Amino acid sequence: MSAQSWDLRSRKTSIGTLFCIEIDQPWFRCEFTPGEGWEGVGDLFAAQAAATDSGDQEALMHAIGAVRNLELELHPQEGNEIIKSIVIQIRGAKANFRY
């Protein structure tokens, strides 16, 4: 079996590529490479990480909602099952997601 990888898209824009390095159910731990659309959304993921670290629940709910509004989908680079309704965190070159 080859390593799983996905194109992370917001509507039709590529945000980046995720390469699975391990699965720690329910989380997929990945390496993240930014794509053309990252510049427009990177601040939303930074805000989510900052809210997570601060423990501010109100800020965290707002940040999660902002990321959710991106309507993110994972498009497999091999195969055809598109993953929707994901929870995702991206910090630098690392990403974690579950669905």
Buried (B, 14 or more C-beta within 10 A) or exposed (E): EEEBBBBBBBEEBBBBBBBBEEEEEEBBBBBBBBBEBBEEBBEBBBBBBEBBEEEEEEBBEEBBEBBBEBEBBBBEBEEEEEBEEBBBBBBEEEBBBBE
